[in-house]
Amino acid sequence: MVSAELIVTGSVIRTADRRKPVVEAFAVRDGRILGVGTRAEMQAHRGPDTRMLDVGDAAVYPGFVDVHNHHAMAGRTELFELSLPPSLALDDVLDLVRDKAQTLPPDAWIVGGPVSTTLLPTLANTATRQRLDEAAGGRPVVLVEDSRHNRWASTRALQLAGITADGIPSGGVTLLDPEDGTPTGVLLEAAGIPVQEAYDRSGGLTTEQHIAASRRGVEILNSFGITTFQDAGVSTDILAALAALDRSQELSAWVVSSLLINDEIFGFDPIGAALIDLGEQYRTPHHRPDFVKIFLDGVPPARTASFLEPYVADAVHGAHFHGETTMDFDELHTWLRSVAERGLGAKVHCTGDGSARLVLDVAARIRADGFTTPIQIAHGQFLASDDIPRLRALDVSADISPFIWFPGVIPQALAEVLGDRAEHSQPNRALIDAGALVAGGSDWPVSESPNTLEGLQGLVTRADPLGRAPGVLWPEQAITAEEALEVFTINAATAMGLGSETGSLVPGKSADFVVLARDAIAGPADEIVHTPVRSTWFAGREVYTAG
């Protein structure tokens, strides 16, 4: 009998394997699951040097899997940028900018955020931009709003980016002051990229800072029990940082990177074919540049998402505006076929049901072409009822982000532009009943926290797990706690192509697990989020211990 390096025992060990959903013990050797079963069965693997870990009444789950986040962005914001608490009023934002400015040289950039999406109308005028200039002492400032798709820039930042009344960016939407016709500093989608590029020309982050940002992002994820994640849009700097961490044995997670085909928000260079060509050189044992990322639309509050039915009428767009996709059928098909020929998967950003339908139409052609490449609809918060069964039929997975649809600020913003449709987002019950693969992601730092337990609770209760906003959102679409755990473990791992490596406690897989203070999903649903993480283990080694 092969001796184990570690044997874990406890009252409740959930495997996310439907053949053996709950077991008493498992054994680990060389970072992999050696066996799963009863205490007596695993005792047979005990040798003179075996470490025994009995968690008692605590619970063990597979390490959580986050199919959609931006770990480096989150790490960078915490370490190197002005981090604003969410939903601040304008005066509070300006006060924090003023405080930051007093610590900086006269020409230094102030970069940070987020500002609330509901604040954008207040910011979109020359007088408010001038208040930002005053607070910053004339320094260049760029603050992202909470979707991370849009920016607010100061006059100096606009000047450095070459954005004037006569020099409007070709991409995205540059909001102009209705009185004087000048850019207000509110830049939607790709209109903000010139400002990002101007910041990068000023120096941006060093190689060491990019590594530190990724390291910090992974540390935070580990603290929430997350051992596997997919970064939803990377640069060569992020790719290099992840590879460097893994080569120095500092990467305590499985990471799948998504290589940008088009870039509507980040301002990264290179993107597209040039980035795909570079991706492979950053592959390491735990870092896999296996996906591409396509932005097919924007976000509904800015009316940049594509819908089958028109938005609520307004003075700018009228009564028949549906939004637009960034690609038509032929262009999207060309890219997805090219990606499939390279053996890569595709994560496609779709926040409207119109863009989601286009993905499914193209997926039908890709499958008819004979390709089985993984395709994810990212967000998928709005889907036509006729399209829901197509995800299973076309083997397209739903990358869902429950963290950003709880009752609160974002649903309120959705209601302003979509009307009653805003109440019918995230049809997760219907997706699961239709047999679709539903995978959970946080979209952190668009969400305030990557805490998987928040996502689990929201999927079950359809309410804000932190109690910040009352009510529930389309409660008929709630799923069970056991289903929710699968969404954030084996389902997410499968969607990103790592189902054979992790996502469940099964012999041969990586020994990735989290120890929780109690069996979170067995108790009251509204208490799931209050379950402390005691420790996180990756490849059989402890990578986080609660203080």
Sequence and secondary structure as in RCSB ss.txt:
>XXXX:A:sequence
MVSAELIVTGSVIRTADRRKPVVEAFAVRDGRILGVGTRAEMQAHRGPDTRMLDVGDAAVYPGFVDVHNHHAMAG
RTELFELSLPPSLALDDVLDLVRDKAQTLPPDAWIVGGPVSTTLLPTLANTATRQRLDEAAGGRPVVLVEDSRHN
RWASTRALQLAGITADGIPSGGVTLLDPEDGTPTGVLLEAAGIPVQEAYDRSGGLTTEQHIAASRRGVEILNSFG
ITTFQDAGVSTDILAALAALDRSQELSAWVVSSLLINDEIFGFDPIGAALIDLGEQYRTPHHRPDFVKIFLDGVP
PARTASFLEPYVADAVHGAHFHGETTMDFDELHTWLRSVAERGLGAKVHCTGDGSARLVLDVAARIRADGFTTPI
QIAHGQFLASDDIPRLRALDVSADISPFIWFPGVIPQALAEVLGDRAEHSQPNRALIDAGALVAGGSDWPVSESP
NTLEGLQGLVTRADPLGRAPGVLWPEQAITAEEALEVFTINAATAMGLGSETGSLVPGKSADFVVLARDAIAGPA
DEIVHTPVRSTWFAGREVYTAG
>XXXX:A:secstr
    SEEEEEEEEE S TTSSEEEEEEEETTEEEEEE HHHHHTT  TT EEEE TTSEEEE EEEEEE HHHHH
HHHHHSEE  TT  HHHHHHHHHHHHTTS TT  EEEEEE GGGHHHH SHHHHHHHHHHHTT  EEEEETTSSE
EEE HHHHHHHT BTTB  SSSEEEE TTT  EEEEEEGGGGHHHHHHHHHTT   HHHHHHHHHHHHHHHHHTT
EEEEEEEEE HHHHHHHHHHHHTT   SEEEEEEESS SSS  SS THHHHHHHGGG BTTEEEEEEEEE    G
GGT S  SS    BTTTBS      SS HHHHHHHHHHHHHTT EEEEEE SHHHHHHHHHHHHHHHHTT    E
EEEE  S  GGGHHHHHHTTEEEEE GGGTSSSHHHHHHHHHHGGGGGS   HHHHHHTT  EEE   TTTSS  
 HHHHHHHHHH B TT SS SBS GGG   HHHHHHHTTHHHHHHTT TTTSSS  TTSB  EEEESS GGGS G
GGGGG  EEEEEETTEEEEE  
